[in-house]
């Protein structure tokens, strides 16, 4: 995250965003340089300024911004709205004269261009006339008004005109104007990715995730009007989710905007042209006789289809060159929302059959897969089923939305019962792996309704996937109901394994282990040993028997559900990705993955095993001073059904300690340990014991600390055992091994914590403090850095970078104020007095010009979002 300071674009309170909420007004993003050059041309009284670009490029927004800036400079402006081809000079003169207060001077009943020129010449002040859709003005009228011998050529009048391409500026007049230096031209280019990112930031008051930005930029071709329409459409359908001031696109179902939306201006829903463009929205990826397919789909005569296509190309809706393609894929996507069910299926049928017969080609495999799913039963079902199964499996890691839809459609198309069972199994398992739990549960229910058609292995796998899907989509109530009595779908011998998985997902690990231990022939049951070993790992006990030998997707489903930090195959879960990135010191990446998991869970169901990801997210936010945001994450986590909830206790205690409530923190840690012990769980308790051991040692309770260290030796990892030896016994050999272990692991935070522990224990040189301080700086861990500065000063260790330290302290102050902390709490966090905080705040307000904590809060939020957008 960039540490640069940004002044806010606005200090107003950011709007609340939710599904269907209206977006803020448009802003001409990425056009600052163009607007500046246009203003320069107006200042020099250039007769004509031509702003050109294709539909949706933002010509009108640029005109509006130019007029607003001219008004701020007190330059007289007039705006001429054109709704039809204009050939009447008097009409234009009347508009201009009326808006600049010279209508009477021009002759109200019969406006005279000559009188207007005389009145303007008498005033001698500049006038800027803004004309949108200026191609509607005839060249003759343009020549009369502003040409080299035009009536206004000798006055200080500038026409700023927007011309849509492919229209070439002001027609035949342009060449003469260019030759005489009387024309300034600006061609608007598509927005770059960074500009789209800033546009989304302003629209949503949130930092957009990088993936959606790149996709939106590509499918909208960088056209701001289409970007805005896409964001509006996804917000309306609930596919756009904002988590922790970050926007994620989690459901890419077709976005829908009303026909009154500006992106549809120029389309008449009652016209044959609209019918043609709707059909083309499905057919445009094809190469071949697209007009013929449109005619067959719509029932229109071929001549009318060609006439409509020619008109669409003239308007710039279609791409130039051979073939018939919509210029912007997102426009096609928005239009397809208005196809009726049969209309969509019939058009897709024609597309698929044309590709299969060889009369058309389609190089976009994703689009062809969509057309197969759209066509459904109207095409050869066996061939469509085979292609959809293959394509759905292939794109699962890249496009889970396509995989879900295509595999589900394949199920619907299957005519052979055995093939349908196989397709249902693949859809359910794939969706469970992708953590689309609602979809997975739907298919497992269908599978289990046909027990006579299932083999023993398929039935057991369906039951296990069903339990995992229930946990994600239905929560503990659904699981409790499921295991209340043996399932009629389960074999009596297999039921203990199924029930044990459900018990694990209810966080009843000891009950699950007991259930499986009582099964005499467990090793003969598929997945029995795997589930028992998962439960044993949580309980810290040895699991008898050989290693589990099961392989395949169902094994991966179970591992992802029961031991999410262990299963690392592709596609990687957001939990595993969060943990990996956090441990590697890539905290921005870790936060992105955690937020994505939260956003996705709101649509597709929540994985109970996501506790560790939420824990990492909260700890990172706390380290960066985002205490209220961390508190919100933890509150949301506590409201869910999560496994090993005591994992959340450490960040909860860190929150309380940060604001000085150490007693509350100790109570939370003790309660977390007690809750885990009641369940017999040891996984994740070593860090809680370490926290208490450090507190006990610091308070002089040495015996309690030593007893705690013995407990850590029994339940902790090698790192935990070494830390305990350093903290409690001040073991120099353990200190050396701890640092070496942490350094070899490549985990920045763990290495920094190890270096601090060693230095505090007096077992390391001064450079250990400095190295830890630099590591925390790389992580942008503001609070650990602030605490370490206090410790280093107390130990008379020089803190590097005085100027950077002042700026960082000021930034932390702003972050804490923005998080709603009182001056007293801020003083506790930064290790200062309350009066010291007041003095720092006063200096901060004086330097920045902010007048209140509310302004500082808005500015800090804006700066944070802007810095994340600026970050590479």
GIBELKA-V795066 format. One record per residue. N is the residue number from 1. PHI is phi in whole degrees, -180 to 180 (* if undefined). PSI is psi in radians with two decimals (NA if undefined). Layout:
BEGIN
n = (N;N)
phi = (PHI;PHI)
psi = (PSI;PSI)
END
This chain:
BEGIN
n = (1;2;3;4;5;6;7;8;9;10;11;12;13;14;15;16;17;18;19;20;21;22;23;24;25;26;27;28;29;30;31;32;33;34;35;36;37;38;39;40;41;42;43;44;45;46;47;48;49;50;51;52;53;54;55;56;57;58;59;60;61;62;63;64;65;66;67;68;69;70;71;72;73;74;75;76;77;78;79;80;81;82;83;84;85;86;87;88;89;90;91;92;93;94;95;96;97;98;99;100;101;102;103;104;105;106;107;108;109;110;111;112;113;114;115;116;117;118;119;120;121;122;123;124;125;126;127;128;129;130;131;132;133;134;135;136;137;138;139;140;141;142;143;144;145;146;147;148;149;150;151;152;153;154;155;156;157;158;159;160;161;162;163;164;165;166;167;168;169;170;171;172;173;174;175;176;177;178;179;180;181;182;183;184;185;186;187;188;189;190;191;192;193;194;195;196;197;198;199;200;201;202;203;204;205;206;207;208;209;210;211;212;213;214;215;216;217;218;219;220;221;222;223;224;225;226;227;228;229;230;231;232;233;234;235;236;237;238;239;240;241;242;243;244;245;246;247;248;249;250;251;252;253;254;255;256;257;258;259;260;261;262;263;264;265;266;267;268;269;270;271;272;273;274;275;276;277;278;279;280;281;282;283;284;285;286;287;288;289;290;291;292;293;294;295;296;297;298;299;300;301;302;303;304;305;306;307;308;309;310;311;312;313;314;315;316;317;318;319;320;321;322;323;324;325;326;327;328;329;330;331;332;333;334;335;336;337;338;339;340;341;342;343;344;345;346;347;348;349;350;351;352;353;354;355;356;357;358;359;360;361;362;363;364;365;366;367;368;369;370;371;372;373;374;375;376;377;378;379;380;381;382;383;384;385;386;387;388;389;390;391;392;393;394;395;396;397;398;399;400;401;402;403;404;405;406;407;408;409;410;411;412;413;414;415;416;417;418;419;420;421;422;423;424;425;426;427;428;429;430;431;432;433;434;435;436;437;438;439;440;441;442;443;444;445;446;447;448;449;450;451;452;453;454;455;456;457;458;459;460;461;462;463;464;465;466;467;468;469;470;471;472;473;474;475;476;477;478;479;480;481;482;483;484;485;486;487;488;489;490;491;492;493;494;495;496;497;498;499;500;501;502;503;504;505;506;507;508;509;510;511;512;513;514;515;516;517;518;519;520;521;522;523;524;525;526;527;528;529;530;531;532;533;534;535;536;537;538;539;540;541;542;543;544;545;546;547;548;549;550;551;552;553;554;555;556;557;558;559;560;561;562;563;564;565;566;567;568;569;570;571;572;573;574;575;576;577;578;579;580;581;582;583;584;585;586;587;588;589;590;591;592;593;594;595;596;597;598;599;600;601;602;603;604;605;606;607;608;609;610;611;612;613;614;615;616;617;618;619;620;621;622;623;624;625;626;627;628;629;630;631;632;633;634;635;636;637;638;639;640;641;642;643;644;645;646;647;648;649;650;651;652;653;654;655;656;657;658;659;660;661;662;663;664;665;666;667;668;669;670;671;672;673;674;675;676;677;678;679;680;681;682;683;684;685;686;687;688;689;690;691;692;693;694;695;696;697;698;699;700;701;702;703;704;705;706;707;708;709;710;711;712;713;714;715;716;717;718;719;720;721;722;723;724;725;726;727;728;729;730;731;732;733;734;735;736;737;738;739;740;741;742;743;744;745;746;747;748;749;750;751;752;753;754;755;756;757;758;759;760;761;762;763;764;765;766;767;768;769;770;771;772;773;774;775;776;777;778;779;780;781;782;783;784;785;786;787;788;789;790;791;792;793;794;795;796;797;798;799;800;801;802;803;804;805;806;807;808;809;810;811;812;813;814;815;816;817;818;819;820;821;822;823;824;825;826;827;828;829;830;831;832;833;834;835;836;837;838;839;840;841;842;843;844;845;846;847;848;849;850;851;852;853;854;855;856;857;858;859;860;861;862;863;864;865;866;867;868;869;870;871;872)
phi = (*;-66;-98;-66;-90;-120;-77;-71;-70;-156;-103;-75;-68;-63;-72;-85;-117;-150;-59;84;-71;-68;-91;-63;-63;-72;-137;-75;-65;73;-115;-61;-68;-61;-61;-62;-69;-64;-63;-62;-64;-65;-64;-88;59;-61;-57;-133;-116;-105;-109;-121;161;-72;-56;89;-79;104;-61;-65;-64;-64;-59;-63;-68;-60;-65;-64;-70;-65;-63;-62;-87;62;-91;-70;-130;-139;-119;-110;-82;-119;-120;-154;-55;-114;-122;-107;-62;-61;-63;-66;-60;-63;-62;-63;-63;-66;-75;-106;76;-120;-64;-63;-68;-91;97;-63;-81;-138;-57;-113;-64;-62;-66;-61;-62;-65;-66;-67;-63;-70;-75;65;-93;-69;-132;-117;-105;-104;-127;-87;50;-69;-64;-77;-84;-69;-56;-64;-65;-61;-63;-66;-84;-134;-67;-60;-118;-69;-65;-96;-62;-93;-104;-90;-113;-118;-94;-100;-120;-102;-119;-76;-81;-84;-62;-96;59;-81;61;-62;-70;-58;-58;-64;-64;-61;-60;-93;70;-103;-129;-112;-114;-132;-100;-74;-101;-62;-68;-78;-59;-64;-73;-63;-62;-67;-62;-64;-60;-70;-67;-107;51;-150;-81;-74;-66;-64;-59;-59;-62;-64;-67;-65;-61;-69;-78;-99;55;74;-87;-60;-63;-76;-61;-63;-63;-63;-62;-61;-66;-67;-65;-69;-89;81;-82;-104;-123;-108;-127;54;62;-133;-97;-129;-97;-109;-144;-99;-60;-57;-70;-130;-124;-66;-63;-80;-64;-55;-65;-100;-61;96;-100;-107;-59;-95;-93;-67;-62;-66;-62;-67;-70;-65;-64;-65;-62;-94;-95;-65;-72;-81;-116;150;-82;-63;-57;-65;-65;-64;-61;-69;-73;-93;79;-83;-67;-55;-63;-68;-64;-64;-63;-67;-64;-63;-67;-65;-68;-63;-80;85;-74;-97;-74;-70;95;-70;85;-130;-120;-65;-65;-124;-56;-65;-63;-60;-63;-66;-71;-62;-63;-102;-85;-71;-56;-70;-56;-66;-64;-66;-65;-64;-57;-62;-64;-64;-64;-66;-68;-64;-81;88;-82;-146;-128;-145;-87;-94;-62;-65;-67;-66;-61;-64;-67;-62;-67;-67;-68;58;-79;-81;-117;-57;-68;-66;-67;-63;-60;-61;-68;-67;-63;-68;-68;-63;-66;-66;-95;-55;-74;-98;-134;-61;-65;-66;-58;-59;-68;-68;-68;-66;-65;-59;-60;-67;-88;-62;-102;-92;-56;-66;-65;-65;-60;-64;-68;-62;-62;-67;-62;-63;-67;-62;-66;-65;-63;-84;61;-101;-69;-63;-64;-62;-63;-61;-76;-66;-62;-64;-61;-74;-79;-123;-61;-68;-93;-100;-74;-58;-66;-64;-63;-65;-64;-63;-64;-66;-65;-63;-63;-63;-66;-60;-61;-79;-95;-112;81;-63;-62;-65;-67;-59;-65;-66;-96;-60;-146;-53;-69;-66;-85;-100;-72;-59;-71;-87;-57;-58;-68;-63;-64;-64;-62;-63;-64;-60;-74;-94;68;-107;-67;-67;-63;-64;-65;-63;-59;-78;-63;-77;-84;-68;-104;-60;-63;-84;-90;-56;70;-65;-66;-62;-67;-63;-66;-63;-65;-63;-63;-71;-88;74;-118;-80;-103;-71;93;-74;-65;-59;-110;-62;-137;108;-69;-67;-59;-64;-59;-67;-63;-65;-80;-97;-133;-63;-81;-98;-78;-123;-74;-86;-76;-73;-73;-65;-64;-63;-65;-64;-63;-60;-67;-64;-66;-80;84;-94;-69;-62;-65;-62;-64;-59;-65;-65;-64;-60;-61;-65;-64;-67;-62;-65;-105;-113;107;-109;-74;-60;-83;-85;-59;-63;-67;-66;-63;-63;-61;-64;-65;-65;-62;-63;-59;-91;86;-87;-69;-67;-67;-64;-63;-65;-62;-68;-65;-64;-62;-67;-82;-100;-90;-128;-80;50;-62;-67;-63;-81;-67;-60;-64;-63;-69;-62;-61;-66;-64;-60;-99;95;-94;-71;-66;-63;-63;-63;-63;-63;-63;-63;-65;-65;-64;-63;-64;-65;-66;-63;-90;76;-91;-112;-59;83;-93;-61;-66;-69;-63;-61;-59;-69;-61;-64;-66;-66;-66;-65;-89;87;-88;-68;-63;-62;-65;-67;-62;-65;-63;-65;-66;-63;-61;-84;-116;-98;-81;-61;-62;-62;-65;-66;-60;-63;-63;-72;-69;-98;-103;51;-83;-68;-64;-63;-63;-64;-69;-64;-64;-62;-62;-68;-68;-69;-76;66;-110;-59;-66;-63;-67;-62;-63;-65;-63;-66;-60;-66;-67;-64;-75;76;-108;-131;-77;-57;-66;-64;-61;-64;-64;-62;-61;-69;-63;-64;-65;-63;-85;58;-87;-65;-71;-58;-64;-64;-67;-68;-60;-62;-66;-65;-66;-65;-92;60;-101;-67;-89;-73;74;-63;-63;-64;-65;-62;-64;-68;-62;-65;-65;-61;-59;-63;-64;-67;-63;-63;-88;82;-76;-76;-59;-64;-68;-61;-60;-64;-64;-90;70;-130;-88;-63;-66;-63;-65;-60;-65;-65;-63;-60;-64;-64;-63;-66;-73;-93;88;-72;-107;-156;-65;-64;-65;-63;-62;-63;-66;-65;-62;-62;-65;-64;-64;-63;-67;-72;-69;-74;-64;-69)
psi = (2.30;2.52;0.11;2.58;2.30;2.29;2.49;2.60;-0.46;2.55;0.26;2.78;2.27;2.52;2.73;2.34;2.32;3.04;2.26;-0.05;2.57;2.51;2.73;2.89;2.70;2.70;2.44;1.31;2.46;0.22;0.26;-0.77;-0.70;-0.83;-0.69;-0.73;-0.63;-0.75;-0.68;-0.73;-0.67;-0.70;-0.59;0.12;0.66;2.25;-0.76;2.27;2.09;2.13;2.03;2.80;2.82;2.93;2.37;-0.02;-0.28;0.47;-0.78;-0.65;-0.69;-0.77;-0.79;-0.71;-0.70;-0.78;-0.70;-0.72;-0.63;-0.67;-0.68;-0.55;0.06;0.63;2.34;2.27;2.73;2.50;2.24;1.86;2.31;2.23;-0.05;2.83;2.25;2.09;0.13;1.93;-0.71;-0.64;-0.80;-0.70;-0.72;-0.75;-0.87;-0.84;-0.66;-0.73;-0.39;0.22;0.46;0.33;-0.73;-0.66;-0.42;-0.18;1.73;-0.67;-0.57;1.43;2.33;2.27;-0.64;-0.77;-0.67;-0.78;-0.71;-0.73;-0.71;-0.71;-0.60;-0.63;-0.70;0.12;2.66;2.55;2.33;2.15;2.13;2.19;1.96;2.68;0.84;-0.19;-0.26;-0.21;2.29;2.60;-0.60;-0.76;-0.71;-0.76;-0.69;-0.59;-0.88;0.11;3.12;-0.43;0.32;2.88;-0.55;0.04;-0.49;0.06;2.99;0.96;2.27;2.22;2.01;1.89;2.39;2.15;2.17;2.38;2.60;0.15;2.33;1.37;-2.66;0.74;-2.53;-0.36;-0.45;-0.79;-0.80;-0.70;-0.73;-0.79;-0.63;0.07;0.46;0.11;2.23;2.19;2.42;2.04;2.06;2.30;2.82;2.65;2.49;2.96;-0.74;-0.58;-0.65;-0.68;-0.77;-0.62;-0.81;-0.63;-0.78;-0.64;-0.70;-0.10;0.71;2.67;2.08;2.54;2.58;-0.64;-0.95;-0.60;-0.85;-0.71;-0.76;-0.71;-0.73;-0.85;-0.29;-0.01;0.47;0.24;2.07;-0.63;-0.65;-0.61;-0.81;-0.74;-0.71;-0.80;-0.75;-0.77;-0.76;-0.61;-0.66;-0.62;0.02;0.16;-0.23;2.10;2.36;2.11;2.15;0.81;0.48;2.30;2.34;2.46;1.81;-0.16;1.95;0.57;2.81;2.10;2.59;2.22;2.66;2.73;-0.33;-0.06;2.49;-0.46;-0.35;0.15;2.41;-0.18;2.32;1.93;-0.29;-0.02;2.81;-0.49;-0.66;-0.72;-0.68;-0.80;-0.51;-0.80;-0.70;-0.49;-0.45;-0.51;-0.21;-0.38;-0.17;2.66;2.19;-2.70;1.20;-0.75;-0.67;-0.70;-0.68;-0.76;-0.73;-0.61;-0.73;-0.32;0.15;2.69;2.53;-0.64;-0.71;-0.61;-0.82;-0.67;-0.76;-0.75;-0.69;-0.72;-0.68;-0.67;-0.69;-0.57;-0.12;0.16;-0.60;2.67;2.56;2.91;-3.05;2.78;3.10;1.51;2.41;2.39;-0.54;2.03;-0.63;-0.58;-0.72;-0.75;-0.76;-0.62;-0.62;-0.37;-0.32;0.23;2.32;2.86;-0.85;-0.69;-0.77;-0.84;-0.74;-0.78;-0.74;-0.67;-0.81;-0.69;-0.84;-0.79;-0.61;-0.70;-0.77;-0.62;-0.21;0.04;-0.15;2.79;2.72;1.97;-0.16;1.75;-0.60;-0.74;-0.66;-0.70;-0.70;-0.71;-0.63;-0.76;-0.65;-0.72;-0.64;-2.21;-0.02;-0.16;3.08;1.97;-0.69;-0.77;-0.74;-0.71;-0.84;-0.76;-0.71;-0.68;-0.76;-0.80;-0.69;-0.72;-0.68;-0.67;0.08;-0.77;-0.41;-0.75;1.42;-0.50;-0.74;-0.76;-0.80;-0.87;-0.78;-0.73;-0.65;-0.69;-0.66;-0.69;-0.78;-0.47;-0.29;2.30;-0.42;2.22;-0.72;-0.70;-0.63;-0.72;-0.79;-0.69;-0.71;-0.74;-0.76;-0.74;-0.81;-0.80;-0.75;-0.78;-0.62;-0.71;-0.64;0.00;0.65;1.34;-0.62;-0.75;-0.74;-0.76;-0.65;-0.72;-0.64;-0.62;-0.75;-0.69;-0.83;-0.21;-0.12;1.02;-0.54;-0.38;-0.06;2.44;2.88;-0.77;-0.78;-0.70;-0.77;-0.75;-0.68;-0.71;-0.74;-0.76;-0.63;-0.73;-0.77;-0.73;-0.69;-0.73;-0.68;-0.63;-0.55;-0.35;-2.97;-0.57;-0.74;-0.68;-0.77;-0.75;-0.67;-0.69;0.07;-0.56;2.66;2.36;2.39;-0.27;-0.24;2.51;2.53;-0.64;-0.52;-0.36;-0.68;-0.62;-0.78;-0.80;-0.65;-0.69;-0.76;-0.71;-0.72;-0.75;-0.19;0.11;0.47;1.17;-0.67;-0.72;-0.70;-0.76;-0.71;-0.75;-0.77;-0.58;-0.52;-0.17;2.07;-0.70;0.66;-0.71;-0.36;-0.23;2.26;2.38;-0.01;-0.83;-0.63;-0.81;-0.72;-0.72;-0.63;-0.78;-0.71;-0.64;-0.68;-0.56;-0.20;0.54;2.82;2.46;2.12;2.84;3.01;2.97;2.55;2.47;-0.10;2.54;2.99;-3.11;-0.60;-0.66;-0.74;-0.68;-0.79;-0.75;-0.71;-0.55;-0.69;-0.63;1.17;-0.40;-0.12;-0.74;2.08;0.22;2.86;2.45;2.36;2.44;2.76;-0.53;-0.88;-0.73;-0.66;-0.83;-0.81;-0.82;-0.68;-0.80;-0.57;-0.03;0.15;1.29;-0.63;-0.72;-0.72;-0.76;-0.71;-0.81;-0.71;-0.76;-0.71;-0.72;-0.74;-0.78;-0.74;-0.67;-0.53;-0.38;-0.72;0.01;2.72;2.23;2.14;-0.43;0.22;0.20;-0.77;-0.62;-0.75;-0.62;-0.82;-0.73;-0.81;-0.74;-0.67;-0.78;-0.70;-0.83;-0.54;0.12;0.06;1.18;-0.77;-0.64;-0.66;-0.71;-0.68;-0.70;-0.77;-0.66;-0.72;-0.72;-0.74;-0.38;-0.15;2.95;1.88;2.58;2.64;1.00;-0.31;-0.24;-0.40;-0.19;-0.67;-0.91;-0.56;-0.71;-0.67;-0.64;-0.85;-0.70;-0.64;-0.62;0.19;0.04;1.29;-0.54;-0.76;-0.68;-0.79;-0.67;-0.73;-0.77;-0.80;-0.72;-0.66;-0.74;-0.75;-0.72;-0.72;-0.71;-0.60;-0.55;-0.06;0.24;2.34;-0.34;2.23;0.08;-0.32;-0.71;-0.57;-0.73;-0.67;-0.73;-0.82;-0.66;-0.75;-0.74;-0.71;-0.72;-0.73;-0.54;0.07;0.11;1.30;-0.71;-0.76;-0.69;-0.70;-0.72;-0.66;-0.70;-0.64;-0.66;-0.69;-0.67;-0.49;-0.55;-0.19;3.01;3.12;-0.72;-0.76;-0.72;-0.72;-0.72;-0.75;-0.70;-0.65;-0.84;-0.71;-0.74;-0.14;0.87;2.02;-0.69;-0.73;-0.62;-0.79;-0.74;-0.61;-0.81;-0.74;-0.76;-0.79;-0.65;-0.70;-0.46;-0.24;0.50;1.86;-0.84;-0.75;-0.67;-0.74;-0.77;-0.69;-0.76;-0.71;-0.78;-0.75;-0.75;-0.72;-0.63;-0.04;0.39;0.03;2.81;3.02;-0.56;-0.35;-0.72;-0.83;-0.75;-0.75;-0.72;-0.74;-0.66;-0.77;-0.57;-0.71;-0.53;-0.12;0.67;1.53;-0.75;-0.85;-0.64;-0.76;-0.73;-0.66;-0.59;-0.76;-0.75;-0.72;-0.71;-0.68;-0.56;0.13;0.69;2.27;2.25;2.14;2.57;1.30;-0.83;-0.75;-0.60;-0.74;-0.80;-0.70;-0.71;-0.69;-0.71;-0.74;-0.70;-0.81;-0.71;-0.76;-0.71;-0.74;-0.45;0.16;0.27;2.55;2.90;-0.64;-0.75;-0.70;-0.73;-0.69;-0.77;-0.80;-0.02;0.74;3.09;2.85;-0.67;-0.62;-0.70;-0.74;-0.72;-0.73;-0.69;-0.72;-0.80;-0.67;-0.78;-0.71;-0.70;-0.68;-0.37;0.02;2.51;-0.14;2.91;-0.57;-0.75;-0.71;-0.70;-0.85;-0.70;-0.71;-0.75;-0.79;-0.73;-0.70;-0.81;-0.76;-0.69;-0.60;-0.56;-0.64;-0.42;2.49;NA)
END
